[in-house]
Amino acid sequence: MSLNSEDEVKKALDIDSWRNLSKDKVIKFAAMMPDMSKEVSIKIIEQFPKFKELALGALSVIEKEHESTLASNAQSQTHVHTAYQDIRKMLQDELEREDLSAEDRRILIEQLMETGEKEFEKDTENKQFLDGLFNKALMGVGGLVAASLVFVGGKVVLQRANDSA
């Protein structure tokens, strides 16, 4: 999708005016910048004297959400690992019974091994989740840095134009 005018960008952001650009919309705006012409993005950013503060505020929101997600994920992982430990403890207790047949012992050992495999799969799944989360956060920060660079670059171009006039 190519955005060739301010109105197209506003429509994509679902805002009527640049005054309605919230921190969340700044993040979306930054993500859309590759789809905008350089002139359109500079023209838009020039209208925000406090763009830096908006970008930093958006980064703060991203950071808090990221930390909250990580904390929640850590707590969830602790519960999963504790549950698997509890299950293994119960299976081990059963294995210690004297009256078990060889077949019952084999089944309990298989169940013990299965819990280890499932816990390993959960751990791998979690690492993939964290990797994806990190990449998304990195993309958001990268977009805001790019937007800031365009903003600074636009100011330099304007300053040079004013100096030569």
C-alpha positions, 0 to 999 in steps of 0.5 A: 500500500502506498500512501501519497498524501496526508489525507491518505495517512490520516484515513489509514490512522483513522484520525480527522486531525493530527491533533488526534494522534495518540501515542498508540497512533504514533507507533502505527504511524512509524510502522506506516512510514515505509509506505509513505513518500519521503515528502509526505512523511516529512510534511506530516512530521513537520506539523508536530513540534513535540514529535520527539516527546510523542515518540518517547512516550510511545516508546515508554508505552511499548516498554511497559507493555513489553515488561508486563508481558514478560512478567506475566509470561514468567509467572505462567512458565513457573506455574507450568514447570511447577505443575509438571514437577508435581505430576512427576512427584506423584508418578514417582511416589506411585513407582515406589509402591511394592505391589506394582506389576512390571506392566504398571511400572513400565506405564508409569515410567513412560508417563514420567518420560512423557511429562519431561518431553511435554515440559521440554516442548513447552519450554521451546514454545516459550522461547519462540514466543519470547523471540517473536515478542523481542522482534516485534518490540525491536520493529516498533522501536526501529520504526520510531527511530526511523521516524525520528531520523526523518524528523531530524532530517526534515528539520536539517533540510528546512534549515538549509533551505532557510539558510540559503534563502 
